[in-house]
Amino acid sequence: MKKFICITLLSVFIFTVGCMGADFTDVSKNAWYYDTVKEMTDKGLLSGYNDGSFRPDDTITSAEFTTIVCKVKGVQPTSSQTGHWAGGYMSAALEKGWYDYDEDPPTGEKYNSPIERQLAVKILMKALADSLTYDYNTESAKIKDFSQLNGRYYDTVLAAYSAGIAGGDNRGNFNPQSSLTRAEACTLIERAMDKYGSGNIDSTAPAVVQTEPVQPTATRSGGVSENGGLCVKGTRLCNEKGEPVVLRGMSSHGIQWFPQFVTKDYIKAVGDRGANIMRIAMYTEEGGYTRNDSVKQTLISAVDSTLANDMYAIIDWHILSDGDPMKHVDEAESFFKEMAERYKDSKGVLYEICNEPNGNISWSANVKPYAERIIPAIRSIDSDAVILVGNPQWCQDLDSVVADRLSYNNIMYTCHFYSGTHTQWLRDRVSNALRNGIPVFVSEWGTSDASGNGGVFEEETRKWLDFMSSNNISWCNWSLCDKNETSAALVGGSNASDGLSDSELSASGKIVFNSFN
């Protein structure tokens, strides 16, 4: 999809003899990036992974990106005290003024984090462009979200626009604080090299860098650095020491509609208000994963940003109109294998394998067989992660789970409620499940009625909050967006660059954000 060949940069790939050229298992000759990947590979700048894949939708880190730009320019690594594999290249780039000390301090703590688009473009332009020329009014008018661009990047980003190297997405947005994909990276690097030349490509420099798990740039109370990997003991969610923990946070709305609210700034702002978990809702239908190639990358970027903020992340396979999870079971198996491979070394990822089974389906005939296929697929790669399993009637039929539970470890069952519709009768079902040893995780709830509107039903919401607290139930609230509905946590015009104050929260958001701690 050519609309996503904007403002991106190159990653570093694991070198594999026999994977040169564009004969990667996951790069179709019909892909929009095929020719660029082939050309970059033929120049010796790219190679594939040991399994023969290119992984075009993976994000790249600051260390990976900067290393490959050094390779393009023939820049050799200098001394570094970090012990990081890319420390020498990062030091060399810093010495050349491609980026500033405070953007990526030479302590190495941010080297493994996804690089922001605006910083990536700065490094590319500083490395390759002889001069930065542009007309401010002309180029800034092309960027719909220009107000989100940090002023220190004006020169390099506007020059990249003027030179035809960078461009916006299909909405005209630059998305300056978002991360980059490998496929996008190839296109931008190739454009810059065509425009400015490449210096002296060091084709002997190794393109061998093992991608490392995303590391938090800061720690927070109740976060991954404090609790480590999670497990399930009885009905309780526990940390890696076996001590009970409770996670409280937000769910995104559909990221195909509201990607702007799962950027690093918004996720950090939620964490700064006391949340320690973020659920990323990736719809399968409704313009989601099975209809839109870009949605997976939005999810990956959001998960990486969540982990970088020392928060737990739920990867949510969000079925809704496709109420039978078996409808896309093949796609689900492939997707969760890919995510498990990507995050198997992370302690902060949970997998929610089917959001809200509904319609003419049952637990025993549809949901349980689906789970018995997807859970082993994840477990074959990531043997320990907590997996959340939905149930019929939009995750309110916990009685069917009590009668016929799954036989896996580290499994929790989801309950979803909206306080204006689901009242004491559903709390009774949850209580019954707990009495029967069924661990429950409320991965979605709202202060409205089931439509997302009505209310706020504050009295009933308080009953639910007290109930979850007294039963040590973890939860994510629906939803972090400014949609014109009661359950949305934000008001229009919110800006998370300096955090989220109560004035930027809706009536629902104020209740929820003040309930994180």
Secondary structure, 3 states (H helix, E strand, C coil): CHHHCCCCCCCCCCCCCCCCCCCCCCCCCCCCCHHHHHHHHHCCCCCCCCCCCCCCCCECEHHHHHHHHHHHHCCCCCCCCCCCCCHHHHHHHHHCCCCCHHHCCCCCCCCCCECCHHHHHHHHHHHHCCCCCCCHHHHHCCCCCHHHCCHHHHHHHHHHHHCCCCCCCCCCCCCCCCCCEHHHHHHHHHHHHHHHCCCCCCCCCCCCCCCCCCCCCCCCCCCHHHHCCCEEECCEEECCCCCECCCEEEEECCCCCCHHHHCHHHHHHHHHCCCCEEEEEEECCCCCCCCCCCHHHHHHHHHHHHHHCCCEEEEEEECCCCCCHHHHHHHHHHHHHHHHHHHCCCCCEEEECCCCCCCCCCHHHHHHHHHHHHHHHHHCCCCCCCEEECCHHHHCCHHHHHHCCCCCCCEEEEEEEECCCCCHHHHHHHHHHHHCCCCEEEEEEECCCCCCCCCCCHHHHHHHHHHHHHCCCCEEEEEECCCCCCCCCECCCCCHHHCCCHHHECHHHHHHHCCCC
